[in-house]
Structures are given as structure tokens and as C-alpha cells.
């Protein structure tokens, strides 16, 4: 569930696509409208009001009700995009089964190769107040990325589980880390 800057509510479903609730009316978007699949993983808004919708089989950018589809390249056909976000510089990041990607125009650039993560996937993203990118994986822990500086946090560092599901940084800079099987962690 996502509320955009205009106050509209968007709901992504496991099997029924994307629904917009705006006032008294609702609109449903599915593969017929350009979604890569009717299984929606995340919804985020860009600075210009466009939506980034992550789904099974790729990601779409929604502009004025029209979709532009982006399908990440992967030799193993791992095409799911679990999360996508625009950072404060305008870069678009994608959390995929094949690793962490950056979208530049219509080209994908690998930031973290999925080859080293065959048993995992990047599933959630969060931009820190300092411009750092946090990338949670499903089995390999939590990555901190800022420029060329990278650090992996795992259970060896005190993370309750290496299976990270969701990330949020609050106003005081605390990073909240929701995990599968380990509960909720905080990093200050």
C-alpha cells in the first residue's frame, strides 16, 4: 500500500495487479495495461510524480497513466524486481533476484553482481539521510553502499537474521530493519 504526494492510495496485489483509489473512484491496472505481471512487490514515487512499480518479471515507470517497462538482464532469467527507488541525485536503483542494479536511461548497470548471490536476492532498498544506500537481501544480510564504500552487515555483526524484508530510516537516523525469523532490528 502506498500513498502518493497527491494523497491517492495505490495497492499492489499478489495476483490482481495495481489498484488506484482516488476519491470515490478506483482504477485497476493489470498486464493488459502494461504491467509485466499482476504480482506487484512495491510502489514508490519519483520526484516528478511518476511511479516506480516493481513486479514479478520487471519494473514499470508510470507516467500519466502509461507504463514504460524495464526488464533487467539476467542470464539465469531471474527477472523479478522486488523494489525500485529514485535517490536524491535522480539515480534509479533496482533490487532484483540477480543483484543490485542501477537504471541509466534504458540501460542497466550492475552495482552488486548476483552471481555471488545465487542463493539470495536483493529485496528492499532505503536511502539514508546521508545519501547512502541500504540494500537488504534475502539470506546474505544488509549492504551499506556509499560511493565506492561498501559494507555487509550479517548475523556476525549482530543482525538478528540475514533475511531482510523491509528497511526504514526514521528522522533521528535510526535504520529499522525488519527480518524474516529475527524480528525487528535497529541500527544507529
C-alpha positions in Angstrom: 0.0 0.0 0.0 1.4 3.4 -1.0 0.0 7.0 -0.7 1.4 9.3 -3.3 2.1 13.0 -2.9 -1.3 13.9 -4.2 -3.0 11.8 -1.5 -4.1 9.0 -3.7 -3.8 5.4 -2.4 -2.2 2.7 -4.5 -2.5 -1.0 -3.7 -0.3 -3.7 -5.3 -1.8 -7.2 -5.2 -0.3 -10.7 -5.2 -2.3 -11.7 -8.3 -4.6 -8.8 -9.3 -2.3 -6.0 -10.4 -2.4 -2.5 -9.2 -5.3 -0.5 -7.9 -5.7 3.2 -7.5 -8.1 4.7 -5.0 -8.8 8.3 -5.8 -11.9 9.8 -4.1 -15.0 7.8 -5.0 -13.5 6.0 -7.9 -11.0 3.2 -8.3 -9.0 2.1 -11.3 -7.3 -1.3 -11.7 -4.2 -1.7 -13.8 -3.0 -5.2 -15.0 -0.9 -6.8 -17.6 -3.4 -5.6 -20.2 -2.3 -2.0 -19.3 1.4 -2.8 -19.4 2.4 -4.3 -16.1 5.0 -7.1 -16.6 2.9 -9.3 -14.3 -0.1 -8.9 -12.0 2.1 -9.7 -8.9 3.2 -6.3 -7.5 6.0 -6.2 -5.0 6.5 -2.4 -4.3 5.3 1.0 -5.3 7.4 4.2 -5.0 7.1 7.7 -6.2 9.8 9.7 -8.0 10.4 13.4 -7.5 8.5 14.3 -10.7 5.4 12.3 -9.5 6.0 9.2 -11.7 5.5 5.9 -10.0 8.1 3.0 -10.0 6.2 -0.2 -9.7 8.2 -3.4 -9.0 6.7 -6.7 -10.0 7.4 -10.2 -11.0 9.1 -10.1 -14.4 10.3 -6.5 -14.2 9.6 -2.9 -13.3 7.4 -0.2 -14.8 7.6 3.5 -14.7 4.1 5.0 -14.7 3.7 8.5 -16.2 0.3 10.0 -16.8 -1.4 6.6 -16.6 1.0 5.0 -19.2 3.6 2.3 -18.4 7.2 2.1 -19.7 8.5 -1.4 -19.0 12.1 -2.2 -17.8 13.2 -5.9 -17.7 16.5 -6.5 -16.0 19.0 -8.6 -18.0 20.0 -11.8 -16.3 21.5 -14.9 -18.0 19.6 -17.1 -15.5 16.2 -15.4 -16.3 15.8 -14.0 -12.8 13.7 -11.1 -13.9 11.9 -10.1 -10.7 12.3 -6.6 -9.4 11.4 -6.6 -5.7 12.0 -2.9 -5.1 12.9 0.2 -7.1 13.6 3.7 -5.9 15.0 7.1 -7.0 17.7 8.5 -4.8 18.2 12.2 -4.1 20.5 12.6 -7.1 17.9 11.1 -9.5 19.5 7.7 -9.9 17.1 4.8 -10.1 18.1 1.7 -8.1 16.6 -1.8 -8.5 16.6 -4.6 -6.0 16.5 -7.8 -8.1 16.9 -11.6 -8.0 20.2 -11.0 -9.9 21.6 -8.4 -7.6 21.6 -4.6 -7.2 21.2 -2.7 -10.4 21.1 1.0 -11.4 19.0 2.1 -14.3 20.6 4.8 -16.5 18.1 5.7 -19.3 17.1 2.3 -20.6 20.4 0.7 -19.7 21.1 -1.4 -16.6 24.4 -1.2 -14.7 25.3 -3.9 -12.2 26.3 -2.4 -8.8 26.4 -5.8 -7.0 26.6 -8.8 -9.1 24.0 -11.5 -8.5 26.5 -14.3 -9.4 27.9 -14.1 -5.9 24.3 -14.2 -4.6 22.9 -17.3 -6.3 21.2 -18.3 -3.1 19.9 -14.8 -2.3 18.4 -11.7 -3.8 18.3 -8.0 -3.1 14.7 -7.4 -1.9 14.5 -4.0 -0.3 16.1 -0.6 -0.6 16.4 2.5 1.6 18.2 5.8 1.1 19.8 7.1 4.2 19.8 10.7 5.3 23.5 10.9 4.3 22.8 9.7 0.8 24.0 6.2 1.5 22.0 3.3 0.0 21.0 0.4 2.2 20.1 -2.9 0.4 18.5 -5.8 2.2 18.9 -9.3 0.9 17.0 -12.5 1.4 19.8 -14.5 3.0 23.0 -12.6 2.7 22.4 -9.7 5.2 22.3 -5.9 4.8 24.5 -3.9 2.5 25.7 -0.3 3.1 26.7 1.4 -0.1 28.0 5.0 -0.4 30.1 5.7 -3.5 32.9 3.1 -3.6 32.5 2.4 0.2 30.6 -0.9 0.8 30.0 -2.9 3.9 28.0 -6.0 4.6 26.2 -6.5 7.9 25.2 -10.0 8.9 24.3 -12.0 12.0 28.0 -12.0 12.8 27.7 -8.2 13.3 24.5 -8.6 15.5 21.8 -8.6 12.8 19.0 -10.9 14.1 18.6 -12.6 10.7 20.4 -12.4 7.3 17.0 -12.4 5.7 16.0 -8.8 5.5 12.4 -8.0 4.4 12.0 -4.2 4.9 14.0 -1.1 5.7 13.1 2.4 7.0 15.2 5.2 8.4 13.5 7.5 10.8 14.1 11.2 11.5 16.8 10.7 14.1 18.8 8.5 11.7 17.9 5.1 13.1 17.7 2.4 10.5 14.9 0.0 11.2 15.4 -3.5 9.7 12.5 -5.9 9.5 13.7 -9.5 9.1 12.3 -12.9 8.4 12.6 -15.0 11.6 14.6 -12.5 13.6 12.1 -9.8 14.4 12.9 -6.1 14.2 16.4 -4.6 14.5 17.6 -1.1 14.7 21.0 0.3 13.6 22.3 3.7 14.9 
